Amino acid sequence: MKPYKNLSGKSTVTMYELAKDFIKVRFADQGVYRWTNQSAGSENVRQMKTLAVTGKGLGTYIESKAKALYDRKIR
């Protein structure tokens, strides 16, 4: 997983991993969740990937648009 830049300094996101059809996100509480194109929709996953690479807004996006759409909790 890659470290999340956290440009706002306030995010609960700490790391992320990108793949063709999913994104995994690790949070400060050590929880790791995976969102897939099937579970969250390809547009949501695409936006989450963009925000992850940018390093700003991913936690807010997840909270407002994709929180319950994860495929599975890994940890």
PyMOL commands that set and color helices and strands:
alter all, ss='L'
color gray80, all
select helices_A, chain A and resi 37-40+42-54+58-69
alter helices_A, ss='H'
color red, helices_A
select strands_A, chain A and resi 2-3+13-19+22-27+32-36+72-73
alter strands_A, ss='S'
color yellow, strands_A
deselect
rebuild
show_as cartoon
